Each structure stands twice: as structure tokens, then as C-alpha cells.
Amino acid sequence: MLKLTDLRAYYKTPKGEIQAVDGVSFDIRENEILGIAGESGCGKSTLLKLLYGYLQPPLRIVSGSFEAEMQGDGGKVRLGIEDLRKHWWKFISYVPQGSMSVLNPVVRIENQFFDAVPKDYEIQDRTIIRDRVAGYLKELELPVEVLKAYPHQLSGGMKQRILVALGTFLHPEIVLADEPTTALDVVVQKGILLMLTELQKRMKNTLVIVSHDLGVHYQVTHRLAIMYAGKIVELGPTEAIFSRPLHPYTQMLIQALPRVGDQSVRSGISGRPPSLLRPPEGCRFAARCPFVMDRCRTIEPAFVEIEPDHFVACHLHDADIALSKGAAL
Amino acid sequence: MSNYLLECRNVTKEFRIGGMIFGTKLRALDNVDLTLDKDKPSILSVVGESGSGKTTLAKILLKLHHPTSGEILIDGKNIFDKSSLQGRDYYRFVQPIFQNPFETFSARKPVDTYLFDTALALGVARNKQEARDKVAEVLASVGLDVNNIAGKYPNQFSGGELQRISVARGLIPRPKLIVADEPVSMIDASLRMNIVNLFLELKEKFQVSFIYITHDLSTAYYVSDAIAIMYRGNVVEQGPSDEILTNPVHPYTELLLSSVPTVGKKWVQEVKAPEMELKEYQAAACKFAARCPYAQPICRETKPPMVTISPEREALCYKPVDYQPGVTTIAPEKIPTTP
């Protein structure tokens, strides 16, 4: 539905260009939940902005291509990144982090729903929209009274549910969720994630979830992309990524997760990601990688398919290295 | 002198909400009993969701709030009495680490000024030269080099590094107790373990005890010796963390455990999410009864007793005593065994 080919998008600053998304290629398919994981500052929020077509200076696309395919009245319609904005809410919608005060504090919840309905939507009558919204909230098992409430009267979990309801009300084909459960308690988090997956199952649309919590990705996503310093370093079916992580960064991320009932010593990843202002040559993870080789510091690894649908960008999987490793084993 | 480093006895804190006359009381802490051993340093995790009273507890321990009733003893002395440690002597004993490292430090001051100020204000160093040595020493103990820190502003560090500096600041007076309120919740999952491992290391190295306040059960399990689960102001279950998290007795602990997104174990059942209900705080009986799958009529009528599960472990629940009022010890055949 969305296809990115070698997309590069930089922020222009007085000090130079921040290469927040640098050569990302992947596609988003129909009826799937795609997860994007990575630490803060790795470019995952910028990538989400691009997917949403929210291009504003200083962010600009330097190179690469972006294609979207929308189900129109007469078959599929092709869209470029600049056309996406016209189809917000209907084709693609965005569920922001609820703890970031994204709901207008002086507007009642129901009016925020009215604001979300595009001007060219087939229904413009407010009473009909209000009934529809109330019906939709009931479907989601949310209390209808919240429509009359102001955002500050709602708990964090309820605000996040309202944001999910707002983002999915017009049944968009793609829903983008940016850290939908960060800063919420575990019980509330589970409720919201199950609500999102339930909706996805019902509407058979596409859900993209950004989170730095790998546990969340394991629970809900079908495919997972691991981002590091502006690049996707690994992409594949979630099950495969957790059972056979190919990139050392992914392996370290999974190893760092503590588990109840497992007392073995776990270590975090030492060091810090490189500056995106002047990223190093070669592999960007080289400085923190335990398996670093000479070529890692000079040649950038290609993003290749190792197993069906499972991609990685790492020299450890170069043909000659993999061969010698296999021989050593 | 007592055998406990810290003892909370029936600590209750009520806040007034609403107007002077028509306002109601919210009981943020309800008869909380907690103890920390003096002989060997330990890490006590206080786990609960928002609104469970865990931050109120931290604030009382830091003397930012007075409890409505009950007492907190440090070395056997009530911290709010005149005979106990006063002013800066108290903060040489107890130090905080806060949740959000980006807000802990002012964006307009170099971060090391906080370390110097702490050293001078608490009387750990008498002059600037001594303060400088002290700062270099504590930064080294959290694995940072003073030359890389001096003169830099908070925006030049990552969250993990700032939190390390925060920990270093807390270590300056060589406290016996550090109260850490959600120290890793703002930090990336990949860097969390670095901070948590630092706590374990400091516990051994400096013989310092921690009160680790969190809602993350997996790091709590990893780091702590003992754990207290809080719900709506009550400690509902407490004891050795290993036993409690592998073999919970209280239904609320079960609910929390089943909600953790663990790799390797998929979620099964649907949960009903809680809403902040004033009614729950004020309930005379069990506050969890409305959400509890095992609730019986008695749970909604009278407050459950603190049931002793094992010498070190207790739970505020009727279920382990078969819903019989007045019984506070569990039948021997029902004592859970760790698998």
C-alpha cells in the first residue's frame, strides 16, 4: 500500500544536515501490523512523519521515491507523498502519544471529532456525526459521556483510547500509531494494545506501531523493522526476528530485556548512537558492535534478504564471512 | 537502636480535594507498613499503577509531605521528631533520584554545577577544591569521566547519561538510602539495564539501600530483594520479590503479571482497564473487589486482613484464607511453593 525506495530525508540546520532517515526501503502491506523499533533519536518518528506525508521545513526529502496506493471509487489510485495530506483521516490516520497533550484542552471531545471530519466527507450534519461517534464509542466499549468532557477530565488511559477512536473513526486504510502506550501503566497498556489489534482484525486495514519496547512488538506485530541511526538494520516477520535475530544490534536489544522468572545477568548496550549530523562511514553500529571487522568501518553493508522476507544490513552475513563461519562451525 | 534502617508504621496520608466545605478526602496512603533491614543493604521495589500512592510514599520519605497519621522511623527515630536527623543531616542520609532526567537539570546551567552545589550545601566538601575531588569521585563510581561532563549542558547528553549523573549526584553524601522514583521509565529499553545494573553494583560497593519505585515488573524482578505491590493506597502483597512474582497470591499481582508484555509468552485473555475511581479509594472493604475475578460478597463488605503467607511474606486478601473473617494465617497445605 505504501512503498519506500531508498528514501532519504534530512533536517536542515545551521550546523549542517541531520540525516534522520537515510536510505530506507521497505513496503507496507495490506492487512498487517508492522512494528518499528529503535532507541530515541534513531529517526523512527521522522520516518512516521514521512509515512504520514507531513513534510515541513526544515525536514525535506533529499532522494528516493515514495508511492502510495489508495482504494478509490474506480479502482486503485496512486498517490505521491504530497497528495497524502488531502486524504488524512480517510485513507491514512495518525494516533499520537496521548501523554503529549495533543487534544485541544479547551475543546470538548465531541467537537474534536467534528474537526476531524474532512470537509468533503459525505456527511456534514453534526447530529448524524454525533450519533455515529456515539455508536462507534459503544462499539469500542467506551463510555459515551466522554463526548461532553474536556481532555483534562479524562485519565491518561482514557485519553489514549479517545485518540485511538479518533484515528480509526473514519475507517482509514492505514493507521499510524506513535508510541501509543509509552508512559502508561502495564494494565492500561495491555487494554489499549488489545483494542488496537482487535480493531485491525475487524477492519482488515494496516496498522503501523512505533515503540521502543520490544515486548510490545512481540505481543502485537506481524512484521518488525529495527531502526538504528536513521537506517533500518533488520526487517522481517516478528517471530523470525525474535527466534533468529540476524543483526548484532537486534540480538543485543533482545538480550537486554529482563524477564520475570529469569535471574540471569543482563547487560544494556554500552556506548551511544552516532551523531546524525556527521554519521560515520561504513556501518553506523560499528562503534558499539562486538563483532566489528575492518570492512565495517569503511563499507556500508547492503540491505539484503537472508531468509524469505527477512532482511538485514550487516557484513556478518556477507557471503564470504558466512561461509567461513559455517566452515568453522 | 532498632534492627531496621527504615520502618514505616501505619503510614496514612489524606489529601483534600475540592472546596473547603464540600470537598472530600482522598486517602493516598492507607496504613502502609514497610521495613528495610539494617544489617545488609537491600533493594525494595514498590510497584503499582498510577494513583496507587507510590509517589506519595516517596515524597513522605523525602520529607516533602507530612503523613496524616502513622510514623516513619529511621534508625528507630521518627523522622518528623526533633530528636531525629534534621535538615541537611537528613539529606545526607536519604537522597532522591527523580523520574525524568531531562527535567531534573535546568537547561540553562551546566550539569556539574548541581553536583558542586550538592557537595557544598550538604557540607560534604568545605571548599571548591574538595567539592571538585568529590564530584570526580562520584562520577567515576557511576562510570563517567569528569572531564567529559564538566561545563556541558543537559542537551548534550542522552537520557541514560543524565540519569547516571543524577545517580552520581545522589551518591555525593554517601547516603544509606536512595529513593528512586521511576528512574528508568523515561529511558530507552536498551539503556535501562545499564542503570538497573548500576543500582546493583552501588548496593554492594557503597552499602546503600534503595527504594525502587516503578510500574515495570520485569526490572523490579531483576533488581530487587523484596517487593511491595500497591493498589489504591494499600500495600496488597509484600515479601521476597522472587516468590511474589513467580507465585503471586493476591489477584491484583496476578493481573499485573499477566499484563507485562513478555517476549516468548503471548497474551491470552481480555482485561478490563481501570479508571481512576474516587470510590475505590474510599471503599471500606477491599478496594480491588470491583475488578477482582475471585471476589465474594465478604470482599465488598469488610476490609480483608493482612494474611501471613510465610514468615517473610503477607497479602491483603481474603482468598488465601478461604474467605473466613478473622483468620490471618494461611492453612499449611495452601502455602505456595516456588516451582
Contacts between the chains, C-beta under 8 A, distances in Angstrom:
chain1	res1	chain2	res2	distance
A	39	B	188	4.2
A	39	B	189	7.9
A	39	B	190	5.4
A	39	B	191	7.1
A	40	B	158	7.8
A	40	B	159	7.0
A	40	B	188	5.6
A	41	B	158	7.7
A	155	B	275	5.9
A	155	B	276	4.9
A	156	B	50	7.0
A	157	B	273	5.7
A	157	B	274	7.9
A	157	B	275	7.5
A	158	B	275	6.7
A	183	B	185	7.1
A	185	B	49	3.6
A	185	B	50	5.7
A	185	B	215	5.2
A	186	B	49	7.4
A	186	B	215	6.2
A	186	B	216	7.6
A	186	B	217	6.9
A	186	B	256	6.2
A	186	B	259	4.3
A	186	B	260	5.6
A	186	B	261	7.8
A	187	B	49	6.1
A	187	B	255	6.3
A	187	B	256	6.6
A	187	B	259	4.7
A	187	B	271	6.2
A	187	B	273	6.3
A	187	B	274	6.4
A	188	B	49	7.2
A	188	B	273	5.1
A	188	B	274	7.3
A	189	B	259	7.0
A	189	B	261	7.3
A	190	B	258	8.0
A	190	B	259	4.2
A	190	B	261	7.3
A	190	B	267	6.5
A	190	B	271	5.5
A	190	B	273	8.0
A	191	B	271	5.6
A	191	B	272	7.5
A	191	B	273	3.6
A	192	B	273	7.6
A	193	B	261	7.6
A	194	B	267	7.0
A	194	B	270	6.3
A	194	B	271	7.4
A	212	B	188	5.1
A	212	B	189	5.4
A	212	B	190	7.7
A	213	B	189	5.5
A	213	B	261	6.7
A	214	B	189	6.4
A	214	B	263	6.4
A	215	B	218	7.9
A	215	B	260	7.1
A	215	B	261	3.4
A	215	B	262	5.9
A	215	B	263	5.8
A	216	B	261	5.0
A	218	B	261	6.7
A	218	B	262	7.7
A	218	B	263	4.6
A	218	B	264	7.5
A	218	B	266	7.9
A	219	B	261	4.7
A	219	B	266	6.5
A	219	B	267	5.7
A	242	B	263	5.9
A	242	B	264	7.6
A	252	B	190	7.3
A	253	B	189	7.4
A	253	B	190	5.5
A	254	B	263	6.8
A	256	B	189	6.9
A	256	B	190	5.5
A	256	B	192	7.6
A	256	B	193	4.9
A	257	B	189	7.0
A	257	B	218	7.3
A	257	B	263	5.9
A	258	B	193	6.9
A	258	B	196	7.6
A	258	B	218	4.4
A	258	B	219	5.5
A	258	B	221	6.8
A	258	B	222	4.0
A	259	B	218	6.0
A	259	B	221	7.8
A	259	B	262	6.0
A	259	B	263	7.3
A	259	B	264	7.6
A	260	B	217	5.9
A	260	B	218	5.6
A	260	B	221	4.6
A	260	B	245	5.0
A	260	B	246	7.2
A	260	B	257	6.6
A	260	B	260	6.6
A	260	B	262	7.0
A	261	B	221	7.4
A	261	B	245	7.2
A	261	B	246	5.3
A	263	B	222	7.4
A	263	B	242	7.5
A	265	B	197	7.8
A	266	B	193	5.1
A	266	B	197	7.7
A	266	B	222	6.9
A	267	B	193	6.0
A	267	B	194	7.5
A	267	B	197	6.6
A	268	B	160	7.8
A	268	B	190	6.0
A	268	B	191	5.3
A	268	B	192	6.5
A	268	B	193	3.7
A	268	B	194	3.6
A	268	B	195	7.8
A	268	B	197	7.0
A	269	B	190	4.9
A	269	B	191	7.1
A	269	B	194	7.9
A	270	B	194	7.1
A	272	B	158	5.5
A	272	B	160	7.8
A	272	B	161	7.5
